[in-house]
Amino acid sequence: MSGLRHRGRLVAVAAIVQLLAVGCTAGEPGNIEPTPARTSSMAAPSSATASPAGVSPFGSECPNLPDTGDGSLVDLSDRDWVDALSQVPALSQLSVTTALAGLGSDFGGIQEATVFAPTDAAFRALGVARGRELLTDPSAAADVLRYHVVPQRLGPAELGGVHRTLNGQTLEVTGSGEDLTVNGQAMITCGNLQTNNATIYLVDQVLQPS
C-alpha cells in the first residue's frame, strides 16, 4: 500500500498547487479544473474497446475509455480500485478529492466494493463554492466520498434496490437494463468497470448524504 499512499500524496500536492496558482473564477460554476492524475494520451473513442473475458461494460461514456494501455478495460482489471480511479480520464477530480481527503489507505483496505464514481462533469455541476469545499475540507469530502462506496461487489443484475454505504447511510438504485439511476437523480453513464477488487459505475452527479 506504500505505493498507493505515495501516489496519493503526489496527486494531493499537485491539486493544491494548481488550486492556489489558478484558483476558481467566481460566478462560473464548473470552473474547477483538477490536475490529471495521469499524463498518457487517451485513445480515440471506440465502441470496440477491448474487454477482459466476461466483462460487458455499458453506458454512453464507455466508448471514451482508452482502447489500450493505462485506463483501458484490461488495464483497470489488473489494478486496485483506488489506483484505477487515477487512470480513468473522466475521474480525475474524484481521484484528486480522494487523495486530499486522505482516504487512499482506508479505501485501499477494502477487499470488495461497488463504487459509484462521479465524473469530472458531476463535480463541475456542484458549482465553485461546493467544489472548493470538497477540495479544502477533508472531513466534508470524506463523508461525501464514503457515501459513494458500497462494501460489497455488485454486478449489474444485483444493483437494483437499497444498499448501505461506507458512511452508514443507504442509497437506492432503480431502473432496469442499462437505464439505471441512483437516488432517483444520478444516472449511471458507464457501468460494470472491473478492477481487481471492485466494480465501478460512473455517475453524472455527486451523491449527497443526508
Helices and strands as residue ranges (DSSP letters): H 2-22, G 62-64, H 73-77, H 81-85, G 89-91, H 92-100, H 104-108, E 113-118, H 120-124, H 128-136, H 138-146, E 149-150, G 156-158, E 161-164, E 170-176, E 179-182, E 186-194, E 198-203
